[in-house]
Amino acid sequence: NWAKGHYTEGAQLIEECVEVVRREAESCDAPQGFQITQSLGGGTGSGLGTLLLNRIRDGFPDRITATYSVYPSPKVSDVVVEPYNATLSIHQIIENGDETFVIDNEALYNISHNVLKQAQPKYKELNWVISLVMAGITSSLRFPGKLNGDLRKMAVNLVPFPRLHFFLIAQSPLFAPGEGAKVKLTIQEITDQMWSSRNFMANVVPGDGKYLSASLAYRGENIPSQEVDGIVKSIQEKMAEDFVNWIPNNIKSSIISVPPEDTPLSGTFVANTTAIKGVFQRISSAFARMYKRKAFLHWYKGEGMDEMEFEENDKNVRDLVTEYQDKQD
């Protein structure tokens, strides 16, 4: 559970982990930031993952910390205490993360099932879907492009308030390993897929909220920037109602001139939408149901935690939901 990963067993491992991170950072000319991939349902990804995040924040306060966090979902659950672990983690990520890309298992299963037509997707296939979007998000750091971005620029464009840094992400085209060459899409089709909830990596209903800002990254050879600008302009006109009106020009686009290995053209969508509060509401209500009966708490208390910490963390997650709600009204 989270307490083991964060306080007891994780604390014994953390110095070794931090040392490895420090060596890696020292061998870089100009490290831009750190990316942590973690799952929030178990004990290691959530407890040790957030402990590592805290230590990176202490050691490198001026670098961007980005987390790819897999949130628990009701349909795909393998740990009973997921709501506790996730709530305790979200509290840490709100305070110490700069950008969080929200992924949930349910959405990944839906993509594998409905889009990639896999009957029984295994973790390997789910990880493949995540790797497509991770490659898209980091492509602007790794390759040249016309309008290029990086982790810091993404934070500047997408995070209007420091606590609201949880992003909805999507990728297009989505294809099974080795099937990429069969996919031939135009830039417009790529864009339509990116904005389609079928391709979202989190189970979020976009109609439940408003977009604060969005970033579209296109990868491919000779993508005409006029066409991309035209597409962005038409999205801003067509979807004006879906965006908050107090941030002007809130869609940013970038073009990376190196296509992905498996397909000639791809697009990555990263958006800050108030609808992401749905993910936190689900976790918060599951937390409340268990905490009301104080179920399973003894496992955490045995590692030295007290109820006060649970209540503070739960309040922080509920406050986050309220803040998102306020920004869309």
C-alpha positions in Angstrom: 0.0 0.0 0.0 0.9 3.7 -0.3 2.3 4.0 3.3 4.8 1.2 2.7 5.9 2.8 -0.6 6.1 6.3 0.8 7.2 5.9 4.5 8.6 2.5 5.4 10.0 0.3 2.6 10.2 3.1 0.0 12.2 5.2 2.4 14.9 2.5 2.5 15.2 2.5 -1.3 14.9 6.2 -2.0 18.5 7.2 -1.5 19.6 4.7 -4.1 17.0 6.0 -6.6 17.8 9.6 -6.0 21.5 8.9 -6.5 20.8 7.3 -9.9 18.6 10.3 -10.9 21.4 12.7 -9.8 24.0 10.9 -11.9 21.7 11.0 -15.0 21.0 14.7 -14.5 24.7 15.5 -14.0 25.6 13.9 -17.3 23.1 16.1 -19.2 24.2 19.5 -20.7 20.9 21.2 -20.0 18.4 18.9 -18.3 14.9 20.3 -19.0 13.0 18.3 -16.5 12.0 14.8 -15.2 9.3 12.4 -16.4 7.9 9.9 -14.0 5.7 7.0 -15.1 3.6 5.7 -12.3 0.4 3.9 -11.5 -1.6 5.3 -8.6 -3.5 2.2 -7.7 -0.8 0.1 -6.1 1.8 0.9 -3.4 5.0 1.3 -5.4 4.0 3.6 -8.2 1.9 5.7 -5.8 3.9 5.7 -2.6 7.5 5.4 -3.9 6.6 7.3 -7.1 5.4 10.4 -5.1 8.3 10.1 -2.7 10.7 10.2 -5.7 8.7 13.2 -7.1 9.1 15.1 -3.8 12.9 14.4 -3.7 13.3 15.5 -7.3 11.4 18.6 -6.5 13.7 19.3 -3.5 16.9 18.5 -5.5 16.0 20.3 -8.7 13.4 23.0 -7.8 13.8 24.9 -11.1 13.2 21.9 -13.4 9.9 20.8 -14.8 8.4 17.6 -13.3 6.0 15.7 -15.5 4.2 12.6 -14.4 2.4 10.0 -16.6 0.0 8.8 -14.0 -2.3 5.8 -14.5 -5.4 6.4 -12.4 -7.5 3.5 -11.0 -10.9 3.0 -12.6 -13.9 1.0 -11.4 -14.1 -1.5 -14.2 -10.4 -2.4 -14.2 -9.3 -2.9 -10.6 -6.9 -5.2 -9.0 -6.3 -3.6 -5.6 -9.0 -3.1 -3.0 -7.4 0.0 -1.5 -6.9 1.8 -4.8 -9.1 4.8 -3.7 -6.8 5.3 -0.7 -3.6 5.0 -2.6 -4.8 7.3 -5.4 -6.1 10.0 -3.0 -2.8 10.0 -1.0 -0.9 10.3 -4.3 -3.0 13.0 -6.0 -2.4 15.2 -2.9 1.4 14.9 -3.5 1.1 15.4 -7.3 -1.0 18.6 -6.8 1.8 20.1 -4.6 4.9 18.8 -6.4 4.1 18.1 -10.0 4.2 20.7 -12.9 2.3 18.6 -15.5 0.4 15.4 -15.1 -0.8 13.4 -18.1 -3.9 11.6 -16.9 -4.3 8.0 -18.1 -6.8 5.5 -16.9 -6.9 1.7 -17.4 -10.6 1.8 -18.4 -9.9 4.1 -21.3 -6.9 2.0 -22.3 -9.0 -1.1 -22.3 -11.7 0.6 -24.4 -9.1 1.7 -26.9 -7.5 -1.7 -27.1 -11.0 -3.3 -27.4 -12.9 -0.9 -29.7 -10.2 0.8 -31.7 -7.4 -1.9 -31.9 -9.9 -4.8 -31.9 -8.0 -6.8 -29.3 -10.3 -9.3 -27.5 -8.2 -9.7 -24.3 -5.7 -6.9 -24.1 -2.7 -7.6 -21.8 -0.6 -5.0 -20.0 1.9 -5.1 -22.9 -0.8 -3.9 -25.3 -2.0 -1.2 -22.9 1.6 0.0 -22.4 2.0 0.2 -26.2 -1.0 2.6 -26.4 0.7 4.8 -23.7 4.0 4.6 -25.5 2.4 6.1 -28.6 1.2 9.2 -26.8 4.4 9.5 -24.7 6.5 9.5 -27.9 4.2 12.2 -29.3 4.4 14.4 -26.3 8.2 14.2 -26.1 8.8 14.3 -29.9 9.3 18.1 -29.8 12.2 17.6 -27.3 13.9 15.1 -29.5 13.4 16.3 -33.1 13.6 19.6 -35.0 10.4 21.2 -36.2 8.9 24.5 -37.4 6.9 25.5 -34.4 8.6 23.5 -31.7 7.6 23.1 -28.1 9.1 21.6 -25.0 8.0 20.6 -21.5 8.3 24.2 -20.1 6.5 25.7 -23.1 3.7 23.2 -22.7 3.4 24.2 -19.0 3.3 27.9 -19.9 0.6 27.4 -22.5 -1.6 24.8 -20.7 -1.4 25.7 -16.9 -3.3 28.9 -16.1 -3.2 28.1 -12.3 -0.4 26.0 -10.7 -2.8 23.5 -9.1 -4.7 22.8 -12.3 -2.0 20.9 -14.1 -3.8 17.6 -15.0 -4.1 17.0 -18.7 -6.3 15.0 -20.9 -4.3 13.3 -23.7 -5.1 11.6 -27.0 -3.2 10.2 -29.9 -4.0 9.7 -33.6 -3.8 7.4 -35.4 -4.1 4.5 -32.9 -3.0 1.2 -34.3 -1.8 -2.2 -33.0 2.0 -2.9 -33.1 3.2 -3.4 -36.6 -0.1 -2.1 -38.2 1.0 1.5 -38.5 1.9 1.4 -42.2 -1.7 0.5 -43.2 -3.0 3.7 -41.7 -3.1 6.5 -44.3 -4.8 9.7 -42.9 -5.0 13.3 -43.9 -4.2 16.1 -41.4 -7.9 16.9 -41.0 -8.7 13.2 -40.3 -5.9 13.1 -37.7 -7.3 16.2 -36.1 -10.8 14.9 -36.0 -9.6 11.7 -34.3 -7.5 13.6 -31.7 -10.6 15.5 -30.6 -12.7 12.3 -30.5 -13.4 10.9 -27.1 -12.8 7.4 -28.5 -9.1 8.3 -28.5 -8.9 9.9 -25.1 -6.6 8.1 -22.6 -8.8 9.0 -19.7 -12.5 8.2 -19.2 -13.6 11.8 -19.4 -16.8 13.2 -20.9 -15.7 16.5 -22.6 -19.2 17.8 -22.4 -19.0 17.8 -18.6 -16.6 20.8 -18.6 -14.9 23.4 -20.7 -11.5 23.4 -22.3 -9.1 25.9 -20.6 -6.4 25.3 -23.3 -5.2 22.7 -25.7 -2.0 21.8 -27.6 -1.9 19.9 -30.9 1.5 18.4 -32.1 1.7 17.1 -35.6 4.5 14.8 -36.8 5.3 14.2 -40.4 7.4 15.3 -43.4 6.4 18.5 -45.1 3.3 19.3 -43.1 2.1 22.7 -44.4 1.9 25.1 -41.5 -0.9 27.1 -43.3 -3.1 24.0 -43.3 -2.5 23.4 -39.6 -3.2 27.1 -38.8 -6.4 26.9 -40.8 -7.5 23.8 -38.9 -6.8 25.4 -35.5 -8.7 28.5 -36.6 -11.7 26.5 -37.6 -11.6 24.5 -34.3 -11.6 27.8 -32.4 -14.6 29.0 -34.4 -16.6 25.7 -34.3 -15.9 24.9 -30.7 -16.0 28.4 -29.2 -18.7 27.3 -26.8 -16.5 24.4 -25.5 -13.7 26.8 -24.4 -13.6 29.2 -21.6 -13.9 32.7 -22.9 -11.3 34.4 -20.6 -8.2 32.8 -22.3 -7.6 34.2 -25.8 -5.9 32.0 -28.5 -6.0 29.0 -26.3 -5.1 26.4 -28.9 -1.4 26.0 -29.6 0.0 23.9 -32.5 3.4 22.6 -33.2 4.9 20.7 -36.2 7.7 18.2 -35.9 9.3 17.3 -39.2 10.3 13.8 -38.3 7.4 11.3 -38.6 7.0 8.4 -36.2 8.7 5.1 -37.2 5.5 3.2 -38.0 3.3 5.7 -39.7 3.8 8.8 -42.0 1.7 11.2 -40.1 0.5 11.4 -36.5 -1.0 13.9 -34.0 -0.8 14.2 -30.3 -3.5 16.1 -28.3 -2.9 17.5 -24.8 -5.7 19.6 -23.2 -6.4 21.2 -19.9 -10.2 20.7 -19.5 -12.3 21.2 -16.4 -14.0 17.9 -17.3 -11.0 16.1 -15.9 -12.6 16.7 -12.5 -14.7 13.6 -13.3 -11.7 11.4 -12.7 -11.1 13.0 -9.2 -14.8 12.8 -8.3 -14.9 9.1 -9.0 -11.8 8.5 -6.8 -13.1 10.8 -4.1 -16.5 9.1 -3.8 -14.9 5.7 -3.7 -12.5 7.0 -1.0 -15.5 8.4 1.0 -17.4 5.0 0.9 -14.5 3.1 2.3 -13.3 5.8 4.8 -16.8 6.2 6.3 -16.4 2.6 7.6 -12.7 3.1 8.3 -12.1 -0.1 6.2 -8.6 -1.3 5.7 -7.1 1.7 7.6 -5.2 -0.6 10.0 -2.8 -1.5 7.2 -1.8 2.2 6.9 -1.8 2.9 10.6 0.6 0.0 11.0 3.1 1.9 8.9 2.8 5.0 11.1 0.1 7.0 9.4 -2.8 8.6 11.2 -6.4 9.5 10.2 -5.6 13.2 10.1 -3.4 12.7 7.0 -6.2 10.8 5.2 -8.6 13.6 5.9 -6.3 16.4 4.7 -5.5 14.5 1.5 -9.1 13.8 0.8 -10.0 17.5 1.4 -7.2 18.6 -1.1 -8.6 16.3 -3.8 -12.2 17.6 -3.2 -10.9 21.2 -3.3 -9.3 20.5 -6.7 -12.7 19.4 -8.0 -14.2 22.6 -6.7 -11.5 24.7 -8.3 -12.1 23.1 -11.7 -15.8 23.7 -11.3 -15.2 27.4 -10.5 -13.1 27.9 -13.6 -15.8 26.7 -16.0 -18.6 28.7 -14.5 
